[in-house]
């Protein structure tokens, strides 16, 4: 891959981070803007749980990656692997940093939560960039990336509607799980 292609890929990943962050904010509020229409719950955050904050990074990133493919498919290597890696890194970073810092200080702070989202997207895009400009890797890695991507899509599609009763799925504001008005409330 030539230096001009690397620079072009870097621009795409940089602007992708901006697009994903902006879409993440839209995806955070859109479910409520559309009067909590249940089919939209698949893509948009339905509550203030850590899981739903992972979802607002995942779906905008996936949308951007699908659009980006058309423009850089001939300029980059390992596209599917790079994007699946980013789709994994974004929610994993949110989860790890959130539970680490709240475990240390005992509560969450809104400015830190917002910063975590930025950091997660930037790390995801950076990892994507590094794989896109790396030497081509074997088909095995692309196949594994597809499997990971499918698992992530199924997980994000399922757990909004059927959340487990564990902390990652609990709405930090209401103490409920899943979609408002149709959720299992925590018992005191």
Helices and strands as residue ranges (DSSP letters): H 3-33, G 38-42, H 50-72, H 79-105, H 110-132, H 139-158, G 167-169
